[in-house]
Amino acid sequence: MISEAFEYRRAASVDEALQEVGAGAVPLAGGHSLVPALKLRLSAPGTLVDIGRIAELRGIRMDGGTLVIGATTRHQDVASSPEVRAEAAALASAAPQIGDQMVRNRGTIGGSAAQADPHADIPAVLLALGAEIVARGASGERRIPADQFFTGYYTTALQPGELITQIRVPGGQSKGAYVKFSRRMQDWAIVGAAVSRGQGGWRVALTGMGPTPLRAAGVEQALARGASAADAAALAAEGTSPVDGLEGSVEYKRHLATVLVRRALETAQ
């Protein structure tokens, strides 16, 4: 299909992008979620503002003990970053599994977070890492914990006129992994499991087990008590709400969750 007509503008700075977004424009970075939606006419914005060439929104650096990733940083750059491997192992594990090489060369970490697809890889990983999503708008900048950012199917805590500028991850999370199951290599995850160990202990998050990425609280509590990976993973489906679909039944997805959490924990340890 062909999209509805729209105006295309390219922003040279964050301030310029915010002016456009504040006037109702939809930001375009990698476009791997937005462009298909445009073609299917699931999205019909009057204006697109290209933010992909704003230098301020790209790059990976350390800020004290915090890993800072610009919103338009490509998945391939995340996958190849030594800082990410050293400080956020779960993200380093997930990034090479996103789509194919062409997707990783164009898709961005901020775009994946903003899309909030419940079957995408990045949202669950950010949840497991205890990340903060930094959003900027006309009223200033705010940091939104990942636990509060994903609010429903394809919906987030972003307010109209706000733009994601950074992802901030507490450093020192050198133990972590992301494991997913898909029918084909490049498909969305049917179910995925992200695990990461930080100063507060293990955090475990699930992909595809509800309308948002979900913390597996039962698993985390069991690990804190000293349970084995297998015993803790048996609690992975508690509190989840998967749905029946062509890709599998509720029971099948719950089983996948236990298997994948165990694999992720064993890989990370």
C-alpha positions in Angstrom: 0.0 0.0 0.0 1.0 3.7 -0.3 0.9 6.0 2.6 -1.2 9.1 3.0 0.6 12.3 1.8 2.7 14.0 4.4 5.3 16.8 4.7 8.9 15.9 5.3 11.2 18.1 7.3 14.7 17.5 8.6 15.7 18.9 12.0 19.2 20.2 12.5 19.0 20.4 16.3 17.0 19.1 19.2 15.4 22.5 19.7 14.2 22.5 16.1 12.9 19.0 16.4 11.0 19.9 19.5 9.3 22.8 17.7 8.1 20.4 15.0 7.0 17.7 17.5 5.3 20.4 19.6 3.3 21.4 16.5 2.2 17.8 15.9 4.9 16.3 13.7 5.9 12.7 14.2 9.6 12.0 14.7 11.4 9.8 12.2 14.8 8.2 13.1 15.4 4.7 11.7 11.9 4.3 10.5 11.6 0.5 10.8 8.4 0.7 12.8 7.0 4.0 11.5 7.4 3.3 7.7 5.4 0.0 7.7 2.7 1.7 9.8 2.6 4.5 7.2 2.3 2.1 4.3 -0.5 0.2 6.0 -2.1 3.6 6.9 -2.2 2.7 10.5 -0.5 6.0 11.0 -1.2 9.1 8.9 0.7 12.1 10.3 0.6 15.4 8.4 4.3 16.0 9.0 7.4 13.8 9.6 10.4 15.4 11.2 13.7 13.6 10.5 15.8 13.5 13.7 18.4 11.0 12.4 21.2 13.4 11.7 21.1 15.4 15.0 24.6 14.7 16.5 23.4 15.4 20.1 21.1 12.4 19.9 23.7 9.9 19.0 26.6 8.1 20.8 27.5 6.0 23.8 29.4 7.3 26.8 29.9 6.9 30.5 28.6 9.6 32.9 30.2 8.7 36.2 28.7 5.2 36.9 25.9 5.6 34.3 25.9 4.3 30.8 24.3 7.0 28.5 23.1 6.1 25.1 21.7 8.7 22.7 18.2 8.0 21.4 19.1 7.7 17.8 22.1 5.4 18.4 21.8 2.5 16.0 21.3 -1.1 17.2 24.5 -2.1 15.5 26.5 0.6 17.4 25.0 -0.7 20.6 25.9 -4.3 19.7 29.5 -3.4 19.0 30.1 -1.1 21.9 32.7 -2.2 24.5 31.0 0.1 27.1 27.7 -1.7 26.6 29.4 -5.1 26.9 31.2 -4.1 30.1 28.3 -2.2 31.8 25.0 -3.6 30.5 25.5 -7.2 29.4 21.8 -7.9 28.8 21.7 -5.1 26.2 24.9 -6.3 24.6 23.2 -9.7 24.4 19.9 -8.4 22.9 21.2 -5.9 20.3 22.7 -8.5 17.9 19.4 -10.4 17.9 17.2 -7.5 16.6 15.9 -8.1 13.1 18.6 -8.6 10.5 21.8 -6.7 9.7 19.9 -4.0 7.6 17.5 -3.4 10.5 20.3 -3.1 13.0 22.2 -0.7 10.7 19.2 1.7 10.7 17.0 1.0 13.7 17.5 3.0 16.9 17.3 2.3 20.6 15.1 5.3 21.2 12.7 4.4 18.4 12.3 0.9 19.8 11.5 2.2 23.2 9.0 4.8 21.9 7.3 2.2 19.8 6.6 0.1 22.9 5.8 -3.1 21.0 5.1 -5.8 23.6 7.0 -8.3 21.4 10.1 -6.1 20.8 13.4 -6.9 22.4 14.6 -3.5 23.7 11.7 -2.6 26.1 12.1 -5.8 28.2 15.9 -5.3 28.3 15.5 -1.7 29.5 13.2 -2.9 32.2 15.6 -5.6 33.4 18.4 -3.1 33.4 16.5 -0.6 35.5 17.0 2.0 32.8 15.7 5.6 32.7 14.3 7.1 29.5 15.1 10.8 29.2 12.4 12.9 27.5 12.6 16.5 26.6 9.7 18.8 25.8 8.6 22.4 25.9 8.4 22.3 29.7 11.9 20.9 30.1 13.5 17.5 30.6 12.4 14.6 32.8 13.7 11.1 33.5 11.2 8.3 33.4 12.0 4.9 35.0 11.5 2.0 32.6 9.1 0.5 35.2 6.8 3.5 34.6 7.5 4.2 30.9 5.6 1.3 29.2 1.9 1.8 29.9 0.0 -0.4 27.5 0.0 -1.8 23.9 2.2 0.6 21.9 1.7 3.3 24.5 4.2 5.0 26.8 4.4 7.7 29.4 5.6 10.2 26.8 3.5 13.4 26.7 2.5 15.2 23.5 5.4 17.3 22.3 8.0 15.2 24.1 11.0 13.5 22.4 13.3 10.8 23.8 16.8 12.1 23.9 18.7 9.5 26.0 18.6 6.1 27.6 20.4 6.0 30.9 21.5 2.7 32.4 23.0 2.1 35.8 26.5 0.7 35.1 28.2 -2.3 36.6 25.7 -4.8 35.2 28.3 -7.1 33.7 26.1 -10.2 34.3 23.1 -10.4 32.1 21.5 -12.0 29.0 18.6 -11.9 26.7 17.1 -15.0 25.3 14.0 -15.2 23.0 12.1 -17.7 20.9 10.8 -16.9 17.4 9.4 -19.0 14.6 12.1 -17.6 12.3 15.4 -15.9 13.0 14.2 -12.4 12.1 10.7 -12.6 13.5 9.4 -10.7 16.5 9.8 -12.7 19.7 6.9 -15.0 20.7 8.4 -14.8 24.2 11.7 -13.4 25.5 13.5 -13.2 28.8 16.0 -10.5 29.9 18.0 -10.9 33.1 20.5 -8.6 34.6 22.4 -8.4 37.9 23.1 -5.0 39.4 23.8 -3.7 42.9 20.2 -4.5 44.0 20.4 -8.1 42.8 18.7 -9.8 39.8 16.1 -8.1 37.7 14.1 -10.3 35.3 11.8 -9.0 32.6 9.6 -10.8 30.0 8.7 -10.0 26.4 5.4 -11.1 24.9 3.7 -12.0 28.2 1.3 -9.1 28.4 0.5 -5.7 26.9 3.8 -4.3 28.2 7.2 -5.8 29.1 6.7 -7.3 32.6 9.0 -7.8 35.6 9.0 -11.4 36.8 8.7 -10.6 40.5 8.4 -14.2 41.6 11.7 -15.1 39.9 13.5 -12.1 41.3 12.3 -12.9 44.9 13.3 -16.5 44.5 16.8 -15.6 43.4 17.1 -13.2 46.3 16.4 -16.2 48.6 19.2 -18.2 46.9 17.0 -20.4 44.7 18.7 -22.1 41.7 18.0 -20.9 38.2 15.7 -23.8 37.5 13.7 -23.3 40.7 13.4 -19.6 40.2 12.5 -19.9 36.6 9.5 -22.1 37.4 7.8 -19.0 38.7 8.3 -17.0 35.5 4.7 -17.1 34.4 3.3 -15.8 37.7 1.4 -12.5 37.2 1.6 -12.6 33.4 -1.2 -12.2 30.9 -0.3 -13.8 27.5 -3.0 -14.3 25.0 -3.9 -17.1 22.6 -2.8 -16.5 19.0 -1.5 -18.0 15.8 1.9 -18.2 17.3 0.9 -20.2 20.3 -1.6 -20.8 23.2 -1.5 -19.2 26.6 -0.1 -22.5 28.1 2.6 -22.7 25.5 3.8 -19.1 26.2 3.8 -19.7 29.9 6.0 -22.8 29.3 8.3 -20.8 27.1 8.7 -18.2 29.8 10.0 -20.7 32.3 12.3 -22.3 29.8 13.7 -19.0 28.5 14.2 -17.4 32.0 16.2 -20.5 33.0 18.3 -20.3 29.9 18.9 -16.6 30.4 19.9 -17.0 34.0 22.2 -19.9 33.2 23.8 -17.9 30.4 24.3 -14.9 32.6 25.8 -16.7 35.5 
